[in-house]
Amino acid sequence: MHDANAPIREPEIYEIRIQGHLQDKWSERFFGLDLTREDDGSTTLSGPLPDQTALHSILQRISNLNLRLISVSEIQQDPENK
């Protein structure tokens, strides 16, 4: 049950790096995260996710697609930019 007095949580910003270059069309499979193809041959998925369930869903999808996960980082938001 939702507590009406609980603070509303802002989406967390994540940066997920995987080995290999993904095409832009894959963005919709990853909750619309931005895809950046890096010079080292990896792809960075970045952007806000509503909750940990969404993060785990993306990580499971990466595993199911047999993609190699390099790193997962939560990006700290600047409180003045909220």
Secondary structure, DSSP 4 states (H G I P E B T S, - for coil): ---TTSPPPPPEEEEEEEESPPPGGGGGGGTT-EEEE-TTSEEEEEEEESSHHHHHHHHHHHHHTTPPEEEEEEEPPPGGG-
